[in-house]
Each structure stands twice: as structure tokens, then as C-alpha cells.
Amino acid sequence: MLLVQTLNKQMSQKKLLFTNCFDKKIAALIDDNRLTGLYVLEQKGLSKVGAVYIGKVKNVVKNIGACFVEIEGGELCFLSLKEAENAYLLNRPGDGRILQEDELLVQVQRDAIKTKQAGLTTKINLSTDYFAFSLGSPKLGISSKLSKECREGLKRLLREHGIIDSEDILIQNSDMPAYGLVLRTASLAMLEEIGPEEYIKLLQETHRKFIDLVIRAKYQTCFSCLQSPPSVYSKALAYFGTTAYDEIVTDDTEALKELKTETTVRFYEDEMLPLPKLYSLETKVKEALSSNVWLPSGASIVIEQTESMNVIDVNSGKFDKKTASSDSIYRINKEAAKEIALQIRLRNLTGIIIIDFINMKSKEDNERILQDLRRFVSDDHVYTQVIDMTPLGLVEIARQKGYKSIKEQWNN
């Protein structure tokens, strides 16, 4: 009995697994024995997200509000002119314009997907699990997930050490274009763990690295890579975020070596019960790649991904919606909304998401399901906005693009 209780406790913890499944190296997030996140480590063509280059503008297309920038290896990338506001130009003083042949500092924001070119930004960002420095507004930002009291305490600490001024503006380096700082959610836990002095030292070290990255651009030739993309293991950790798991577990010696700096990593060595078998990963991955998801009530949701949008349909399943009460229909839709929020995160659906819930006649029930859905997606570390319900009863969601969907990762 004690062994069973111990095993159940271990299985209920949030674990990030690095292992092999269907001959692919994966990182799988397990929460209460459910697969809630998946990341494929081995993909054809390494991701360039996060890499920083000196690029050259090859063409400006004003009617689409964009320009095309060449980076290392002759790759042509897409840069929105809005993303290029206040760009750090290296061949001439900045004047708010982007011209053909301009040399500028860019960072890969999105990998090339199918026929779409990689996406760039000029808002160069250097992020850790705790801090993020980026070119642009010099104001201090603090995670909205922290309480007002915590945010004010962090501001006081930074003021005391001369990092921000009384207006919450980051004290600037005179050799740099304007840049700002964001304190991430995990920074508070880190402050409590190591104390204010070590916290400030770590912040200042990240600050110096960011300044060095930007200033080095002045002395490098065009198309130089100033910051290589992080390793696949680092990207997996960034993909999930440090607050997503309690422990890292791996049966892969290479992963163990790469993750040795993580204090939460544990090596799994039970040959009688391999790690993928322990968590039934093959079954869970198949379900994550399937378009159909069954709900405990007998209803189901069907998820279809297209190039322009993602469509999710809630099916009534085994109950007769013609004779079901309005309360029963609402409860089915609420159950579906909770599962949809999980599936969006698990499958990394981004862009426009359209949900067709079971039709409800009551305006109050429609508003309730919108509020439920907003609450369920609020824990998503990727910015997700529940927009509204259309006159046809379709719910619109917009989720920020970044990494490829699980389906695209798996088929790459």
C-alpha cells in the first residue's frame, strides 16, 4: 500500500520528461499523469528562433507594411515595418525610416513555416527565466501574475540599487539605443530563494550580457550572427517555462549532460519499466496528434488545423441535445471549454482559433461560457485572448504565434 501511495504521489507531480518516443527525441510535460505539453527536440533544420544577426534590407514593400531582410547564409526573412519601429541601424543614423540597403540588428522571432519566410523583429531581446532585456521602451515591466504588493517591493529593490529611477524608467547605458527590462513571474521565487544581493548580482550580469550583445554589433560585418540560437534542450525549457514543472526526469545520457546545470534533473534507470512505458507516452502522443478528443460526459471535440486558422467543433456525442435541458448543455460546453484550453496549450495552436460550441439559446449561458473559457486560458504562458462570440455562435480566440504546432513539429 505504501509503495502504491508513493508511486501515485510521484505520478501526480508535474514532471518534464526528456526521452525517446516513436524514434523521436521529445520533451513531455506530465501533470497528474496527463500529457499537457509536448516538444519535439529533433527537427529537420535547426530552429533559428532567438538568434541575433546583422541583416540587410533587400526590399521595402510599403503596401503590405513590410520589408525583406537578408541574414546569414543568404536567407531572406520577413520584417513588419511596425516591428521595425526604432530599429537600431548600423550604416546610418536612425530617422524612423527603413530604406533598401539599410543594415540593422534583427532577431529571429518565428521560424520559416511551409511557404512563409522566417519572421524578424528589431526589438532585440535577451531573456532568462527571470529577466528580459529588450530594445524599445525604457520602462520597467513586471509580470502581471505577481500581486501589486510584490510588484511594488521589486520596484523598491531596483530603485535602492540604482537600476530604475523614481518614474520606473530603467537607467540607460549611454552607448545604447533605448532599452527596457521585464521581471518575469519566476524572478520573485528566485529572489526569495537567494536573497536580494545575489538577485541584484544576477540581474546585473544579465544586463551586462545584453549591453555587450548590442554594442558588439557596431564592430561586426553585415550578415554576422551575434547570438546563436539556444540548444534544443534550452529551447525546450524556455518552451515550457520554469514554473511549469516540479522536476525534470530523463533516461537520455545526452539530455542529462546538457541539463546538468538544472538542479531539478533526475536520471531514470529502470530497465524493467522504461520511462515512456511508465507514463504510457506512446498512447498519450497518439491522442495529442489525433483530431478527436473524447470527454468524460461522452461528448467530444474535433480539432482541425488549416494554414489560415484552427477550427474546434464540440459534438454532443451520446446525449440528445434536442431533449437535454439548457443546464445540461451548458455543463457539456463548460467541460469542453476546459479541455479545449488544455488542448490549445498541448498542441500549441496559434493564430486564429474558431470554436463551435453546442448551441445555447440563453444569452446568459453564452456569456457564462465566454467567462469560463477566459478563466481556463488565463494560465497559458503564451498570450491568449478570447475575443467574443459571433452572431452565428462561433467563439473567436487569438493566440500569439511563436513555436510551430505539435503537428508541424512532429511531421517536420
RODO-2510 file (C-alpha; in nm, 4 decimals, decimal comma):
residues 412
     n   res          X          Y          Z
     1     m     0,0000     0,0000     0,0000
     2     l     0,2808     0,2403     0,0896
     3     l     0,4531     0,1667    -0,2430
     4     v     0,1292     0,2401    -0,4325
     5     q     0,0779     0,5667    -0,2429
     6     t     0,4369     0,6731    -0,3114
     7     l     0,4018     0,5903    -0,6816
     8     n     0,0714     0,7799    -0,7033
     9     k     0,2313     1,0832    -0,5368
    10     q     0,5229     1,0754    -0,7809
    11     m     0,2886     1,0379    -1,0779
    12     s     0,0756     1,3350    -0,9631
    13     q     0,3697     1,5758    -0,9612
    14     k     0,4383     1,7982    -1,2593
    15     k     0,7288     1,6392    -1,4445
    16     l     0,9156     1,7361    -1,7582
    17     l     1,0374     1,4197    -1,9290
    18     f     1,3226     1,4099    -2,1807
    19     t     1,3085     1,0756    -2,3576
    20     n     1,2506     0,8959    -2,6890
    21     c     0,9090     0,8160    -2,8319
    22     f     0,8418     0,6731    -3,1781
    23     d     1,2134     0,7229    -3,2552
    24     k     1,1900     1,0962    -3,1841
    25     k     1,3550     1,2853    -2,9013
    26     i     1,0833     1,4665    -2,7116
    27     a     1,0196     1,6736    -2,4022
    28     a     0,6847     1,5826    -2,2497
    29     l     0,5124     1,7735    -1,9708
    30     i     0,3152     1,5451    -1,7418
    31     d     0,0689     1,6911    -1,4899
    32     d    -0,1271     1,4490    -1,2708
    33     n    -0,0424     1,1720    -1,5204
    34     r    -0,1869     1,3713    -1,8115
    35     l     0,0172     1,4926    -2,1070
    36     t    -0,0223     1,8708    -2,1010
    37     g     0,2711     1,9757    -2,3195
    38     l     0,4891     1,8269    -2,5917
    39     y     0,8015     1,9489    -2,7700
    40     v     0,9944     1,7670    -3,0424
    41     l     1,3702     1,8141    -2,9977
    42     e     1,4909     1,6675    -3,3247
    43     q     1,3574     1,8541    -3,6242
    44     k     1,4817     1,8827    -3,9813
    45     g     1,6680     2,2108    -3,9958
    46     l     1,7527     2,3574    -3,6584
    47     s     1,5291     2,6351    -3,5348
    48     k     1,6747     2,9848    -3,5502
    49     v     1,4305     3,1447    -3,3060
    50     g     1,6263     3,3721    -3,0721
    51     a     1,9302     3,4120    -3,2993
    52     v     2,0553     3,7688    -3,3498
    53     y     2,2005     3,8859    -3,6825
    54     i     2,3146     4,1969    -3,8626
    55     g     2,0795     4,1946    -4,1595
    56     k     2,0491     4,3978    -4,4780
    57     v     1,7194     4,5295    -4,6147
    58     k     1,6780     4,3966    -4,9686
    59     n     1,3319     4,5297    -5,0466
    60     v     1,0708     4,7554    -4,8819
    61     v     0,7069     4,6831    -4,9730
    62     k     0,5005     4,9653    -4,8265
    63     n     0,1625     4,8397    -4,9478
    64     i     0,1942     4,5358    -4,7176
    65     g     0,3745     4,7304    -4,4455
    66     a     0,6827     4,5112    -4,4523
    67     c     1,0357     4,4706    -4,5766
    68     f     1,2510     4,1706    -4,6605
    69     v     1,5841     4,1352    -4,4865
    70     e     1,8748     3,9116    -4,5786
    71     i     2,0606     3,7394    -4,2935
    72     e     2,3469     3,4895    -4,2691
    73     g     2,3560     3,2293    -4,5464
    74     g     2,1578     3,4429    -4,7878
    75     e     1,8256     3,3639    -4,6166
    76     l     1,5543     3,6206    -4,6887
    77     c     1,3254     3,6959    -4,3935
    78     f     1,0069     3,8939    -4,3332
    79     l     1,0125     4,2067    -4,1148
    80     s     0,6966     4,4045    -4,0453
    81     l     0,7581     4,7795    -4,0621
    82     k     0,5676     4,8051    -3,7345
    83     e     0,8159     4,5601    -3,5790
    84     a     1,0957     4,7728    -3,7265
    85     e     0,9964     5,0939    -3,5462
    86     n     1,3022     5,2467    -3,3778
    87     a     1,5276     4,9895    -3,5461
    88     y     1,8957     5,0002    -3,4492
    89     l     2,0592     5,0993    -3,7794
    90     l     2,4311     5,0353    -3,8233
    91     n     2,5039     5,2073    -4,1557
    92     r     2,3463     5,5477    -4,0825
    93     p     2,1743     5,7459    -3,8049
    94     g     1,8178     5,6349    -3,7408
    95     d     1,5412     5,8681    -3,8601
    96     g     1,2343     5,6440    -3,8324
    97     r     1,2594     5,5204    -4,1920
    98     i     1,3617     5,1799    -4,3247
    99     l     1,5376     5,2022    -4,6595
   100     q     1,6712     4,9493    -4,9076
   101     e     2,0337     4,8507    -4,8247
   102     d     1,9956     4,9549    -4,4588
   103     e     2,1973     4,7401    -4,2192
   104     l     2,0192     4,6721    -3,8935
   105     l     2,0190     4,4472    -3,5901
   106     v     1,7475     4,1801    -3,6094
   107     q     1,6360     3,8783    -3,4092
   108     v     1,4530     3,5737    -3,5410
   109     q     1,1068     3,5733    -3,3886
   110     r     0,9472     3,2923    -3,5886
   111     d     1,0945     3,0088    -3,7950
   112     a     1,0085     2,9664    -4,1606
   113     i     0,6900     2,7588    -4,1846
   114     k     0,5928     2,5941    -4,5133
   115     t     0,5879     2,8748    -4,7729
   116     k     0,6186     3,1544    -4,5144
   117     q     0,9580     3,3095    -4,4520
   118     a     1,1092     3,3399    -4,1075
   119     g     0,9833     3,6408    -3,9131
   120     l     1,2164     3,9028    -3,7649
   121     t     1,1957     4,1782    -3,5058
   122     t     1,4267     4,4710    -3,4295
   123     k     1,3230     4,4640    -3,0640
   124     i     1,6292     4,2602    -2,9683
   125     n     1,5586     4,0556    -2,6578
   126     l     1,7827     3,8725    -2,4123
   127     s     1,5740     3,6575    -2,1800
   128     t     1,6347     3,4270    -1,8901
   129     d     1,3791     3,2505    -1,6768
   130     y     1,3794     3,5563    -1,4510
   131     f     1,4592     3,8699    -1,6538
   132     a     1,4142     4,0000    -2,0075
   133     f     1,6025     4,2986    -2,1507
   134     s     1,4877     4,4309    -2,4869
   135     l     1,5384     4,7281    -2,7175
   136     g     1,2485     4,9705    -2,7171
   137     s     1,0636     5,1384    -2,4337
   138     p     1,2930     5,2077    -2,1338
   139     k     1,0148     5,1416    -1,8833
   140     l     1,0233     4,8614    -1,6267
   141     g     0,7691     4,5851    -1,6739
   142     i     0,6736     4,3313    -1,4079
   143     s     0,4699     4,0140    -1,4583
   144     s     0,1001     4,0828    -1,4047
   145     k     0,0728     3,7427    -1,2359
   146     l     0,2517     3,8881    -0,9308
   147     s     0,0464     4,0738    -0,6705
   148     k     0,0535     4,4541    -0,6501
   149     e     0,2400     4,4283    -0,3191
   150     c     0,5092     4,2057    -0,4734
   151     r     0,5473     4,4350    -0,7745
   152     e     0,5921     4,7400    -0,5506
   153     g     0,8506     4,5521    -0,3410
   154     l     1,0517     4,4654    -0,6518
   155     k     1,0415     4,8278    -0,7685
   156     r     1,1743     4,9466    -0,4325
   157     l     1,4606     4,6981    -0,4515
   158     l     1,5584     4,8148    -0,8006
   159     r     1,5396     5,1813    -0,7003
   160     e     1,7640     5,1189    -0,3991
   161     h     2,0311     4,9702    -0,6274
   162     g     2,0087     5,2447    -0,8911
   163     i     1,8611     5,0225    -1,1617
   164     i     1,5425     5,2274    -1,2164
   165     d     1,4571     5,5877    -1,1365
   166     s     1,1569     5,7303    -0,9499
   167     e     0,9462     5,7076    -1,2682
   168     d     1,0201     5,3342    -1,3092
   169     i     1,2460     5,4074    -1,6078
   170     l     1,5471     5,1799    -1,6499
   171     i     1,8737     5,3710    -1,6054
   172     q     2,0198     5,3650    -1,9569
   173     n     2,3704     5,2918    -2,0827
   174     s     2,4815     5,5962    -2,2837
   175     d     2,6288     5,3846    -2,5644
   176     m     2,2996     5,2029    -2,6230
   177     p     1,9725     5,2781    -2,8006
   178     a     1,6731     5,2858    -2,5621
   179     y     1,6001     4,9557    -2,3910
   180     g     1,3802     4,8218    -2,1127
   181     l     1,3533     4,5449    -1,8560
   182     v     1,0812     4,2958    -1,7646
   183     l     1,0834     4,0986    -1,4393
   184     r     0,9257     3,7610    -1,5059
   185     t     0,7000     3,5671    -1,2698
   186     a     0,9746     3,3256    -1,1609
   187     s     1,2023     3,6127    -1,0530
   188     l     1,0099     3,6560    -0,7270
   189     a     1,0649     3,2928    -0,6218
   190     m     1,4310     3,3280    -0,7148
   191     l     1,4603     3,6454    -0,5032
   192     e     1,3101     3,4660    -0,2033
   193     e     1,5470     3,1736    -0,2550
   194     i     1,8816     3,3536    -0,2973
   195     g     1,8192     3,6905    -0,1294
   196     p     1,8304     4,0482    -0,2620
   197     e     2,2087     4,0857    -0,3009
   198     e     2,2517     3,7736    -0,5158
   199     y     1,9340     3,8641    -0,7024
   200     i     2,0757     4,2037    -0,7994
   201     k     2,4085     4,0449    -0,9000
   202     l     2,2288     3,8037    -1,1321
   203     l     2,0219     4,0873    -1,2775
   204     q     2,3335     4,2980    -1,3388
   205     e     2,5108     4,0040    -1,5045
   206     t     2,2195     3,9619    -1,7468
   207     h     2,2238     4,3389    -1,8029
   208     r     2,5941     4,3319    -1,8976
   209     k     2,5405     4,0448    -2,1405
   210     f     2,2612     4,2368    -2,3123
   211     i     2,4706     4,5534    -2,3445
   212     d     2,7633     4,3520    -2,4829
   213     l     2,5378     4,1842    -2,7392
   214     v     2,4075     4,5136    -2,8772
   215     i     2,7339     4,7103    -2,8663
   216     r     2,9268     4,4303    -3,0441
   217     a     2,7064     4,4917    -3,3472
   218     k     2,8936     4,8177    -3,4160
   219     y     3,2151     4,6254    -3,4834
   220     q     3,0825     4,3293    -3,6828
   221     t     3,0330     4,2932    -4,0567
   222     c     2,6937     4,2639    -4,2224
   223     f     2,5262     3,9183    -4,2022
   224     s     2,7246     3,8291    -3,8867
   225     c     2,5497     3,6127    -3,6276
   226     l     2,5932     3,7811    -3,2892
   227     q     2,3947     3,5270    -3,0882
   228     s     2,3393     3,1691    -3,1943
   229     p     2,0021     3,0102    -3,1225
   230     p     1,9924     2,8191    -2,7933
   231     s     2,0350     2,4409    -2,7847
   232     v     1,7305     2,2209    -2,8356
   233     y     1,7319     2,1446    -2,4626
   234     s     1,7419     2,5118    -2,3661
   235     k     1,4609     2,5775    -2,6120
   236     a     1,2521     2,3026    -2,4579
   237     l     1,2977     2,4575    -2,1121
   238     a     1,2065     2,8001    -2,2495
   239     y     0,9083     2,6498    -2,4343
   240     f     0,7540     2,5249    -2,1110
   241     g     0,8882     2,7817    -1,8623
   242     t     1,0426     2,7027    -1,5242
   243     t     0,7144     2,7247    -1,3328
   244     a     0,5515     2,4511    -1,5438
   245     y     0,7154     2,1543    -1,3687
   246     d     0,8411     2,0326    -1,0311
   247     e     1,1114     1,8007    -1,1615
   248     i     1,2978     1,7059    -1,4793
   249     v     1,3334     1,3315    -1,5431
   250     t     1,5334     1,1773    -1,8277
   251     d     1,6620     0,8396    -1,9403
   252     d     1,8853     1,0003    -2,2056
   253     t     2,2541     1,0468    -2,1143
   254     e     2,2947     1,3295    -2,3671
   255     a     1,9999     1,5150    -2,2148
   256     l     2,1408     1,4553    -1,8667
   257     k     2,4727     1,6078    -1,9726
   258     e     2,3055     1,9106    -2,1332
   259     l     2,0724     1,9642    -1,8374
   260     k     2,3284     1,9093    -1,5627
   261     t     2,3041     2,2731    -1,4518
   262     e     1,9369     2,2223    -1,3702
   263     t     1,9060     2,1348    -1,0012
   264     t     1,5788     1,9513    -1,0562
   265     v     1,7060     1,6897    -1,3044
   266     r     1,6939     1,3183    -1,2189
   267     f     1,8247     1,0253    -1,4249
   268     y     1,5816     0,7331    -1,4704
   269     e     1,7436     0,3897    -1,4965
   270     d     1,4727     0,1237    -1,4503
   271     e     1,5241    -0,1167    -1,7433
   272     m     1,2257    -0,3293    -1,6385
   273     l     0,9882    -0,0361    -1,6804
   274     p     1,1222     0,2190    -1,9345
   275     l     1,0296     0,5816    -1,8832
   276     p     0,7957     0,6026    -2,1876
   277     k     0,6122     0,2917    -2,0652
   278     l     0,5822     0,4274    -1,7108
   279     y     0,3832     0,7234    -1,8398
   280     s     0,2204     0,5495    -2,1422
   281     l     0,3742     0,8151    -2,3642
   282     e     0,3065     0,6413    -2,6948
   283     t    -0,0674     0,6355    -2,6235
   284     k    -0,0665     0,9939    -2,4981
   285     v     0,1274     1,1221    -2,8001
   286     k    -0,1078     0,9432    -3,0417
   287     e    -0,4007     1,1136    -2,8686
   288     a    -0,2268     1,4531    -2,8936
   289     l    -0,1842     1,4067    -3,2689
   290     s    -0,5401     1,2826    -3,3198
   291     s    -0,8118     1,5227    -3,4293
   292     n    -1,0698     1,3728    -3,1935
   293     v    -1,0770     1,4112    -2,8141
   294     w    -1,3373     1,2346    -2,6007
   295     l    -1,4794     1,3993    -2,2891
   296     p    -1,5884     1,2152    -1,9698
   297     s    -1,9534     1,3065    -2,0397
   298     g    -1,9488     1,1182    -2,3707
   299     a    -1,9304     1,4341    -2,5785
   300     s    -1,6228     1,5050    -2,7886
   301     i    -1,4268     1,7828    -2,9512
   302     v    -1,2827     1,7698    -3,3030
   303     i    -0,9737     1,9792    -3,3791
   304     e    -0,8806     2,0646    -3,7363
   305     q    -0,5722     2,2685    -3,8277
   306     t    -0,5599     2,4607    -4,1552
   307     e    -0,2998     2,7028    -4,2857
   308     s    -0,5153     3,0072    -4,2081
   309     m    -0,6845     2,9053    -3,8829
   310     n    -0,7676     2,6307    -3,6335
   311     v    -1,1252     2,5064    -3,6038
   312     i    -1,2610     2,3254    -3,2963
   313     d    -1,6059     2,1666    -3,3012
   314     v    -1,7876     2,0481    -2,9879
   315     n    -2,0022     1,7418    -3,0608
   316     s    -2,2879     1,6369    -2,8339
   317     g    -2,1888     1,2709    -2,8529
   318     k    -2,4083     1,0266    -2,6648
   319     f    -2,6693     1,2648    -2,5272
   320     d    -2,9653     1,4020    -2,7211
   321     k    -2,9286     1,7793    -2,7348
   322     k    -3,2874     1,8125    -2,8578
   323     t    -3,4251     1,6852    -2,5283
   324     a    -3,1392     1,7940    -2,2991
   325     s    -3,2003     2,0809    -2,0589
   326     s    -3,0257     2,4135    -2,1083
   327     d    -2,8292     2,3491    -1,7890
   328     s    -2,7044     2,0129    -1,9245
   329     i    -2,5912     2,1743    -2,2486
   330     y    -2,4098     2,4475    -2,0576
   331     r    -2,2314     2,1887    -1,8400
   332     i    -2,1187     1,9970    -2,1503
   333     n    -1,9891     2,3183    -2,3082
   334     k    -1,8080     2,4140    -1,9871
   335     e    -1,6456     2,0693    -1,9762
   336     a    -1,5444     2,1147    -2,3400
   337     a    -1,4074     2,4673    -2,2745
   338     k    -1,1762     2,3358    -2,0021
   339     e    -1,0461     2,0606    -2,2292
   340     i    -1,0104     2,2993    -2,5237
   341     a    -0,7892     2,5304    -2,3161
   342     l    -0,5643     2,2327    -2,2341
   343     q    -0,5576     2,1090    -2,5939
   344     i    -0,4661     2,4545    -2,7256
   345     r    -0,1605     2,4578    -2,4970
   346     l    -0,0717     2,0938    -2,5595
   347     r    -0,0937     2,1196    -2,9376
   348     n     0,0440     2,4772    -2,9419
   349     l    -0,2364     2,6055    -3,1629
   350     t    -0,1658     2,9677    -3,2558
   351     g    -0,3142     3,2450    -3,4661
   352     i    -0,6915     3,2443    -3,5142
   353     i    -0,8863     2,9704    -3,3342
   354     i    -1,2602     2,9281    -3,4002
   355     i    -1,4712     2,7213    -3,1573
   356     d    -1,8190     2,5940    -3,2397
   357     f    -1,9835     2,5087    -2,9068
   358     i    -2,3162     2,3283    -2,8784
   359     n    -2,5810     2,5911    -2,9446
   360     m    -2,7237     2,7584    -2,6340
   361     k    -3,0372     2,9725    -2,6565
   362     s    -2,9713     3,1779    -2,3453
   363     k    -2,7574     3,4918    -2,3806
   364     e    -2,6619     3,4497    -2,0154
   365     d    -2,5271     3,0984    -2,0831
   366     n    -2,3296     3,2275    -2,3820
   367     e    -2,1703     3,4942    -2,1637
   368     r    -2,1006     3,2385    -1,8901
   369     i    -1,9174     3,0091    -2,1313
   370     l    -1,7066     3,3020    -2,2565
   371     q    -1,6083     3,3858    -1,8986
   372     d    -1,5314     3,0184    -1,8277
   373     l    -1,3095     2,9990    -2,1357
   374     r    -1,1255     3,3202    -2,0398
   375     r    -1,0589     3,1740    -1,6961
   376     f    -0,9362     2,8419    -1,8372
   377     v    -0,6882     3,0069    -2,0797
   378     s    -0,5599     3,2553    -1,8187
   379     d    -0,2864     3,0122    -1,7070
   380     d    -0,1429     2,9886    -2,0588
   381     h     0,2144     3,1256    -2,0687
   382     v     0,1536     3,2247    -2,4316
   383     y    -0,0606     3,5369    -2,4731
   384     t    -0,4143     3,4172    -2,5484
   385     q    -0,7200     3,6367    -2,5971
   386     v    -1,0813     3,5168    -2,6046
   387     i    -1,2270     3,7831    -2,8335
   388     d    -1,6024     3,7273    -2,8482
   389     m    -1,8874     3,5150    -2,9784
   390     t    -2,0074     3,5932    -3,3305
   391     p    -2,3790     3,6239    -3,4228
   392     l    -2,3537     3,2670    -3,5535
   393     g    -2,2432     3,1433    -3,2100
   394     l    -1,8761     3,0877    -3,3010
   395     v    -1,6165     3,1846    -3,0402
   396     e    -1,3027     3,3594    -3,1657
   397     i    -0,9669     3,3200    -2,9934
   398     a    -0,6343     3,4754    -3,0896
   399     r    -0,3164     3,3122    -2,9572
   400     q     0,0289     3,4587    -3,0117
   401     k     0,2441     3,2851    -3,2726
   402     g     0,5920     3,1629    -3,1891
   403     y     0,6847     2,7962    -3,1996
   404     k     0,5409     2,5542    -3,4516
   405     s     0,2370     2,3493    -3,3565
   406     i     0,2952     1,9954    -3,2310
   407     k     0,1553     1,8572    -3,5552
   408     e     0,4044     2,0628    -3,7589
   409     q     0,6921     1,9702    -3,5269
   410     w     0,6081     1,6020    -3,5493
   411     n     0,5766     1,5977    -3,9276
   412     n     0,8847     1,8133    -3,9913
***
